[in-house]
């Protein structure tokens, strides 16, 4: 794999190629440009992408900021994930739902093919496998 410098444009290009596709296609497009993982701050959608070489790219939040709940509600987290996977909610609504359920950040580990949803402190988290495409 050719190593490419991470840029806003490169990430936006991967997002554009993934429109209308299930989430695993976005993961596939990110892996193709050398992204190893990314972290999302739920309250404002700030993203930090990390390449396979350890290079980091921070993209500022582009959604209205809101406060995430301090109480972790696992069943509400699972329901919000299921709703977005089934196409019932859009991404901004998904962030608000997981934020209301106590998720403050989530990390997409593309090499491990899993997403780790993290609550207000490290003892509260929930993990989901990313299906391969």
N, C-alpha and C positions, 0 to 999 in steps of 0.2 A: 504494500500500500504506500502510495506517495504521501508524504507528510505535507499538509497544507496549513498555512497560518490561519488561525481562527479570526474571522472578522464578522461584524454585524451583517454585512451583505451575504456572507457565506451561510450564516445561520438562517437568514430570511429566505435564501434560495432553497434550503432544505425544507423550511416550513411551507413554501409555495408548492414545491413538488409533492408535498404530503396532503394538500387540501383535498378533502373528500375521501381520504383513505383512512382506514383504521389506524390507531396509534402505532402499532408495530412497524408500519411503513415509515413513519417519522423517525423512529429509532433506527431503522435500516439506513435512511438517508443521512442521519447524523453520524452513524458509524462509518459510512462511506467517506466522510470528510475528516475523519480522525478524532471524533468526539468520544471520550471514554465515559464521561458522566456529566450530569448537570444537576444543579440545585435550584429550586424555585422557592422564593419567599412568597408565601400565600397572600400576605396582606397587601402586596402591591405588584406582584408578578415580576419582581427583579429576578433575573436568571444569571447564574454563574456557570459557564461551560468550561470544562477541563478537557484538554486534548490528551491523547495517548502519550505525549511527551511531557505532560505536566503544565503546559501553557494554559493560562486562564483568560477568559473573556467574560466581562461583566456587562450585561445589557440591562439598562435601567428599566424600572417598572413602568408599564404603559397602561395600567388600569387604575381606576380610583382606589385610593387606599382605604382599608377598613380594619377594624380590630378583630383579631382571632380570639375565640373563646379560650379561657384558661382551663376549662374542664374537658378532658379527653373522653369522647363518646364513641367507642369502637363500632357499635352497630350503625351509628349515623355516618361514620366514615365509610364503612362498607356499602351502605345504601347510596351515598353520593358517588362512589366509584362505579357502582353498578349502573346508576342512572346515566352517567356520562358515557360509559361503554355501550349502552343500548341506544345512545343518541337522543335521550330524553332531554338532557340539558346541554347548553353550550359551555365552552371552557370558562368564561368569566363566572357563570352561575355555579359551575363545579367548584371553582376556587372559593366562592362565598360559602358553599355548602360544607366543604371540608374545613374551612376556617371556623364556621359555626360549630363544627364537631370537635374543635380543639386542635386541628392540625395547623402548625405554624410554618413548617417547611416540608418539602419532599425532595428526595434525591433519586434521580433515575440513574442506576448503575448499569450502563450499557454493556460492559464486559460480563457482569454477573447476570444480566437480563432480569433485573428486578427493580421495583420502585419501593422506596422506604419512606413512608409517611411518618413525620415526626411531630409529636405533641409539644406542649409547653416546656417539657424537660426530657432528658434522654431516656427516662424510664418508660415513657409512653410512646410506642411506635407500632406501626402496622406495615407488613411487607406483602407485596403482590408480585408474582412472576409476570414478566413481559413475554407473551407468546412469540415464537419465531414465525417469520413469514417466508 
